[in-house]
Amino acid sequence: MEIRLDFKESIAYCNFDYLPEGLEDKYNRYQPDNHTLLIPRNFLFDIFEQYQIPERTRQLLIDGIEAIENDRVLFLFTSFLVGDLCSARNRCDEDFYTNMTPGCMKQYGELYSFLLLLACVVPSMEMLEKRGIPIEYYEKIPHQPLKAQFEKLVAHGDSKVHDFPWDMNFYTCSIFRLDRFLFIPYRFEDRFTMFRHVNTQKVIALRHAGEEFRSDGQRNGINDVFDQRGHFTSQWDENADCIIANRINPMGFVEREPTSIAKKEWEPVLQKGDTLLALHIPSGPGYTPDRLKNSMQMATELYAKYFPELCIKGFWSASWLYDTRLSLLLDNEKSNIVLVQNQFYNYPTFEGDGMLRYELFGDREADPVHSPIQFTTSLQKAAAAYMRTGARFNTLSMIVLKEEIEKIGSMPYISAADNEKFIQTVDSHL
C-alpha cells in the first residue's frame, strides 16, 4: 500500500508556481478512488477525432498526461484538484484558480493547466448525469473553449489557457446556456440589503454605512474622478422599529438623502451570503427583454429541479451595457440596451469605463477623445461625444429577484420618479 504524503509534503514535492489558498483542509478530507487514468482514453480519442487533431499534437498531449499519471504524488494531487475544480462553482468557492505549473514536471509542464481542465470534463458530466440532468443541457458546454484551445495548440504550439477562471466554468460544466444567456451560481457579497414591502411588494435596496459617493451617486474615485466638495458618506442607523439608510436608486446610483423604512412593513429579501445566478451575455442577436425573461425562467426551473440544495434568490450581473448613462445617448423606445436595462435593479460599482472602452473601441485603455479612432457605429460616435464633455461611463451591476421574472418587460423596479431623479443627478459632480 502506497504511503500518501500530507498536504505540505505534497506541495513541496509538486512545487507549483501557483496554488489557491485554502486547499489544505480540503486535501485532508479528500478520499481518492482507485482510478489510474487522469483522462479516460475513450473520451480523449473521441475529441481527437472530433477536432481532427494531428498525430504530432495527439502524442504531445498523451505524453503530458502520462507524465502526470506516472508520478504518483503529482497524480494524486492533480486528482484532488480535479475533484475540487468540478464542484467549486456550485459551492460558490472563493478559491481563485488560474494557470499553474508544477515544478516537478521536467517536461510538458506548460501543458499542465490545459490538461487539468481537460481532466474535469468527464467527472463533471458524470456528476450532472447522476443528478438526472438531460445530456442536451451540458454536452456542448466544454466545447466552447476547447475548440479555440486546440486550434492555437495545433497552429502555434501554444498550450497556455488564456483565461483560466472563465474557461474553468465550461470545462467543469458549471455554466449553462439557457436560450439567450449563460448562468452560473454566484454568492452575493455586495454591501447593501434589499427589502420587500409586505403589502405592496415594492422592492428597495439600502446601502450599508461607510462608503463614499460623489454627488452623482457613484463611488467617489471611480475612473479616478473625485468629488471633493459634493461627496457624501453612506449611513445606516437602525433601531427596533426602523432603518434609516441611503437608498440605491434602481437607475444605478445612491441617493444622497437617506430613506427611512419601518421594519414591520419591510422584509429583507437579499443579504450578504445569499446565492444568486450570475448572468453572462454571449455575443449575438436576441438581446431583448423577452429573451431575458425566457432565459431566467428556464434557469430558475433548471436549478430548482436539479440543484435543490441551492436556494437561488434571483440573478446578478455586471456589464457596461447596464450603464444608465447610455440611455442619454440611445433611443429609449427602440434601443434594446435601454429596454433591457429598464428591467433591472441597477446599482453602482467601483468598476469604471474600461469594459465599455474595450467593447466599443477595442482596448480598455482606448482614448476616443484624444486619439484618432475610426468610428463605425452611431453608439461609438455618441459615446465619444459624451466623453468629450468631461463625462465618463461606469460599469454597473444589476439584481433581478426571482419574484420579478414574470414582470420583466414592464420595468418591475424603475419608476418614472426614479428616472426623473436620475436625469437631475447624473454628472452633477462635474
N, C-alpha and C positions, 0 to 999 in steps of 0.2 A: 504494500500500500504506500502510495507516494505521500510525502510529507508536504502539507500546504504551508507556504510561507505566510506570515502575518502581513498586515497591510503595509507597515513601514518597510519591512524586508522586501516586499514585492515591488513597491515603487522605487526603492533604492536600486533593485536589480534592473527593472524596466527602464528607469532613467528617462522618463517622459520630459519633453521640453515644456509641456503644459498639462495640468490636470485641474479640473474644477475643485473647489473647496467642498468640504462636507461629505466626502466619499467614505471615510474610514468606518463610520458606524454601519453604513450600508454594506460595505465589503465584509464586515464581521458577521453580518446576518445572512450573507449570501450562501446559498446551498447549491453547489454545482451539480449538474446532471452528468450523465456518463457519455455525453456525445464527444466525438473525437474530431469532428469537422467544424471549422469556423463557418463555412458556407456550403450547404448541400450541393453536390456536384450536378445533380439533375437541374436544379434551378440555375446554376452558373452556366451550364452548357446551353440551356434554353435561351438565356439572354444573349449569349454569344451568337447564337443562330439568328435571333430576332434582330439584332443590330449589325449582323454581318461583320463581326469583329475579325480582323485578320489574324493569322496564326501567330505572328510575332507578338502582338498585343495580348492574345489569349495566354501565351506561355508566360509572358511577363506577369500577368495577374495571378496565374496559378502558382508561379514561383513565389510571389509575395505572400499568398495565402498559406502555402506550405511552410514558409519561413516562420510564420506565426504559429501554425499548428505544431511544428516540430520543436518549439521552445515551450516546455511545459509551464513555466512561470508566466511567460508573456501570454500564452494561450488561455490560461486560467483567468488572468486579469482582464484580458480582452473579452472573454466570455461574460465576465461580470459587468464590464462596461456596456456590452450589447444589451444585457438584461435591464440595466439602469436606463439606458437611452430609450428602449422600447416603451417604457412606462412613464418616462419623465414628464411628457407633455400633459397627459391626463392627470398627473399628480400636481400639475402647475409647479413643478420643481424649480426652485430658484437657481440651481446649479447651472452655471454658464458653460456649455460645451462649445468648443471651437476646434480648429485644426490642432492635432497633436502628433508628435513623432517620438517613438521610443528609441532612446539611445542604444539599447541593446540590439537593435536590428542593424547589423553592419551593412546589410544590403536591403534594398526595397523599402527602406524607412519612409521614403517620400510617398509610397503608396498607402501608408497605414490609415490615414484619415478616410480615404475613399473606401478602403476595404472594411473599415469599422462600420461605416454607414451601410455599405452593401450587405454586411452580415446581419443588419437589423431587419431586412425586408421579410425574410421567411418567418422568423419568430413573431414579427408584428402581425403579419397576415394570419398566422395561426391563432394569435390572441383574438383577433377580430372574428375569425371563424368560430371560435369557442363561444363568443357572445351571440352567435346566431345572425350576424350581420351579413346580408346578401353580398356576394362577391362583387357585384357590379358597382357597389359603393366604393370599393377600395382597390380593385385590381389594376387600375391605371395610375393610382397616386404616385408610386415611386418613379414612374417613367418620366415625369416632368423634369426632374433634374438629371436623371440617368442618361437620357439621350444626349444632352449637351455635354455631360461629363465624358461619355465615351467618344464623342466627336473630337473634343480637344485632346484627349489622350491618344487617339489614333493619329490625328493630324499633326500634333506638335509634341507628343510625348509628355504632355502636361497633366499630371495627376492631382494637382492641388485642387481642393474643394474651395471654390470661390467664396461661398457664403455658407459656412458650416451650420450655424444655428438655423438659418432659413431652410436649407436643404434637409436638415435633420427632420423637419416636420413631415417631409414626403417619404424619406426612406423608412421612417418608423410608422408610416400610415396613420399619423396622428391628426392630419388635416383633411377635411372633407370638402369637395366641391359639390355644392347643392344648388342646382340651377345656375345662377349667375355668380355667386360669391363663395369664398372659401371660409371655413370655420374651424376653430381650434380652441380648446379650453384656455381660460385666462383668469388669473387671480387679480381682483380689483384691489389696488393699493393706493389710489389717489386720496388726497387729503380733503375729502368732503363727504357728506352723508346726504342721501336722498330720502325724502319723506313723501307719503301719500295721504291726502286728506280722507278721513274715514267716511265722509258723506259724498263730497263732490268727486272724489278720486283724482283730483288735481295733484300733480307731482311738482315738488320743489327740491332744489339742491342747495344746501348751505355749506359754504366753505369753512374749513377749520381755521383756528386762530393762528396768527403769527406770520402770515405771508404778505409780502409787499407787492402792491399793484400800482400801476400807473393810473392816471385819471381816465384813461380809456378802458380800464378794467382788465388789461393784460398784465402779465407778470413784469414787474419793474426790472429792466435789464435785458429783456428778450431782444434778440438781434443787436445787443449792445446799445440799446436805446433806453436811456433812463429819464425819469420824470422827477427832477429834483424838487420842484415846488409843489406839484399836484399829487404826488403819490400818497397812498394810504395803506394801512396795515389791517388785514382781516381780523375780526374779533369773533369770539364765541362766548357768550355769557349765558349760563344755564342755571336754573333753579328747579324746584319741584314741579312748577307749573308751566314754565315756558322756556324757549330758547331764543336768544337774540343773536343773529349772525348775519354775515353778508351773503345775500342770495346770488347764485350763479344765474344770470340771465341766459335762457336756452339759445340765444343768438351768439353765445360764446364769449361772454365777458362777465366779470364780477362787478356787482353794483356797489357803489360807494356807501350809500345809505343802508344801514342794517335793517333786516326784516325780523319781525317777531312772530313766532308761531306758538300756539297752545299745545302742549304735549298730549292732552286728552283728545285733540282733534286731528293730530298728525301722527302716523305710524312710520317708523324707519323701514325702508324697503331696499336700500342698498348701502352697505357699510364696508369698511376696510376688511379684507379677507374673504369677501363673498366671491363666488365663482360666476364668471360670465363666459360667453363665447366671443373670442376675438374674431372680428370680421375683416377679411382681406379682399382686395379688389383686383382681380385679374384684368389685364388689358382686353379691350374688345368692346363690341357694341352691347346694348342692353342695360346700360346703367340708368335704370328708371325706378321710380317708387314701386311700380307693380312687381318688377323682378326682385326688388329688395324685399318686399313683403312675402312673396312666394318663397324666396330662399330662406328667410328667417323662420317661416312656418315649417318648412322641411327640416331645418336644423333643430328646432325645439322638439319636433316629433321624433327625429332620429336619436337624439341624446336621451330623451325621456324613455324611449323603448329599450335602447341597447346599453345605455350608461346610466342606469337609475341611481347609482351611488353619487352622481354629480348633481348637486342642487343648483341648476342653472337659473340665475336671476334675470338674465337678459343678454345684451350684446354691448361690446365695446369696440372702438376702432379709433385710429389716429390717421389723419391724412391732410395734405394740402388742399384736397377737394372740399374739406369741411370749413375752410376759412370763409366766414360770412362776409368778409370784405369783397369776395368775388361777386356777391350779389349787387355790389355797387357798380360793377362793370358789365354784368350779363343781363339778358332779358329775363326778368323774374317769372314771366309766364311761360317761357319756352325752354329755357336752359335746364337740362337735366341735372347739371351740377347744383343749381339753386333748388330745383324741385326735390332732389334727394336730401340736401342739407336741411330743408324745412321739416323733415320727418324726424329729426334727431334732437336730443337734448345735448347741445354743443357746449363745450367748456374749454377754457384756456389752458395751455401747457407752457412749458419753458422751451419748447422747440420753435425755432424761428422759421425763416423762409427758405432754408436750404433745400427742402424737399420740392417746393414749388420751383425754385430756380433750376433744379435738376430736371424736373418733369417738363417744364415749359421751355427752358433754354439750354438743356443738355449738360449742365455742370452745376454742382452745388455752390460753386464759387462764382458762377456767371454774373457779370455785371451789365445788364441790359441798358443801364443809364449812361455809362461812360465808355463802354466797349462797343465796337461795331459788330452787331449781331443781325443776321438776316432774319427778319420776321416773316413767317409764312402763314400765321393764323391771326384772326381778329383778337383772340384772347391774349396772345403774345404782345400784340401792339397795345392793347388796353392795359395789360399788367405793367408794361414798361412805362407807359404814360403816367400811370398811377404812382409808380416808384419815383418818377422824376419830380413829383411834388414833395418828396421827402418822406412819403409814407412807406411802410413795409408790410409784408404779409406775415402770417403766422401759420404754423401747423396746429390745428385744433383737434381735440378728441371728442368723441360722442358716446352717449349711452342711449340705448333703447331697452326699456324693461319689457319683459315678455308679455305683460298685460296690454301693452300698447301696440302689439303687432297688428291686430285687427284694425287699428285706426290709422295705419300707415297709408298715406295718400291724403289725409285730412289734417295734417300738421298737429299731431297729438300733444306737443309740448309748447310750441311757439304761438303766442297771441299777437294781435295787432299792436297792443301796447308794448310788448317786448320788442317788436320790430321798430316801433317809433323811438323807443329809448335807445336802441342800437344806433339809429341814424343820428340822434343827438349826441351820443357818447363817442362814436368811432373817431379816432385820430384827434381827440380833444387834447391830447398831450402835446401836440405839435405846435 
